Amino acid sequence: MPANPGALGSFIRDRRDRTTPESVGLPEGVRRRAPGLRRSELATLAGISVEYLVRIEQGRDRHPSPQVLRAIGDALRFDATAHEHLRTLAMASSGQCVGPYSSGRDVRPGARTLIEQLEPGVAVLTNRLGDLLAHTETFDLLARPLGLLDHAEPSLTAYAFLHPRAREAFPDWDLVADDLVANLYRGPNAGTSRRMIEALSPQAGPEFTDRLGRHDLPHGGVWRWRHPDAGELRFDVEELELPAADNQQILVLMPADTATAESLDAMRRRRAGALRAV
């Protein structure tokens, strides 16, 4: 069962509504009730029938061909990221696993060793659901005082939407929340994504469920943290994909400025001094 059978259609509708006629070379028209493209305009640009586009948008056809998806994305002037998101949603809506079947929680010894080799850097191994599965000691210094590692099975997604300190911890909370929801459609498989969504939706409320329908693409850029001891920290994030069967990736957080690098060094020195004292 797919995580969200209507995900593909709602994403296309949302992007159609956001796409102005002028941006795709069409006249605005004098009696346009909404600023976005009409279905007939998108269908013509993509070379498909209006009836077929209606079926896709309403979730009644969840198996469009790769050629149709490419044509729709090209008509909406998608970049590579948006094209990939469209393909991912098509797979999720049709009930396919985005990757090989996996719980997404089992960490291979080799992956754990890789995390250890990244010391003393800030790195965490996670899956697309936001489960934090292994991390460096410096990531612990960053995350534990914020309550991110309080649970036996910590989840960045659950923390962001449920923890009372999340908005303080992430000054750009809205951007972080958008990215976490976008990743759910790329989860280990449709079933695990669906269960995560069903478990979180009643607790997280509209802040979470509204984002499921918006399908905002990942924002990227600098990730800001606000640490209770070190103040604001700014990181460039590099994502290292593990083999497809793992359905996991390693996030390496690199200081984006000198102040952040110095703050991390001070945190490490304090940790080392505390250990020596013990």
TAQUIKA-V942624 format. One line per field, one symbol per residue. ss: DSSP state (@ for helix, = for strand, . for the rest). A space follows every 10 residues. Layout:
ss=???
//
This chain:
ss=......@@@@ @@@@@@@@.. @@@@...... ........@@ @@@@@@...@ @@@@@@@... .....@@@@@ @@@@@....@ @@@@@@@@@@ @@@....... ........@@ @@@@@@@... .======... =====.@@@@ @@@@@@.... ....=@@@@@ @@...@@@@. ..@@@@@@@@ @@@@.....@ @@@@@@@@@@ @@@@.@@@@@ @@@@...... ..=====... ========== =......=== =====..@@@ @@@@@@@@@@ @@@@@@@.
//
